[in-house]
């Protein structure tokens, strides 16, 4: 009898749950694919539609195989999900490198408007890509978190430190990792959520460095054009 109240107080992120719905991450990936298709063709891998088509195919397979909650422990689905993120990362990294090379060589940025739009698409996609990596690896990924396989978090959210101020049903979902990625890209450092493991720190360091380089180069070029 004395154990049941204590069990009821165990927060959701520490115990097995039903897992999060797939629609959040699926919606963001669809928007990311649309942004990649809108990028200037000279900044993308040819043919222009190839990598977005691969991403869309992988997403469709994931949705058909497990359309509801992400709690099915499957090596195949896990591999597909990681490959999808890797392809999205490759596509955006290529676009970013091509943009930087073009800016440094003076081949890109003759007009501030198109330059800022292209850079905004790449920068925004970069936020999504890193959010996906954080989401995929924190405590082993969404399925491992749903089954509470790992006790120690790679990202320490505020709700984990002040459990009395959060609902007992709270657990991190993709939107939380998206927010972490956005704040890291804009503040160039962690804000309210701290990286705990070394891989998380290195990944956040890499994202901050990419964001700084993108913003500094693009803004400098845009200001020079407007002058």
Secondary structure by P-SEA (a helix, b strand, c coil): caaaaaaaaccccccccccccaaaaaaaaaaaaaaaaaccccccccccaaaaaaaaaaaaaaaaacccccccccaaaaaaaaaaaaaaaaaaaaaaaaaaaaaaaccccccaaaaaaaaaaaaaaaaaaaaaaaaacccccaaaaaaccccccccccccccccccccccccccaaaaaaaaaaaaacccccccccccaaaaaaaaaaaaaaaaaaaaaaaaaaaaac
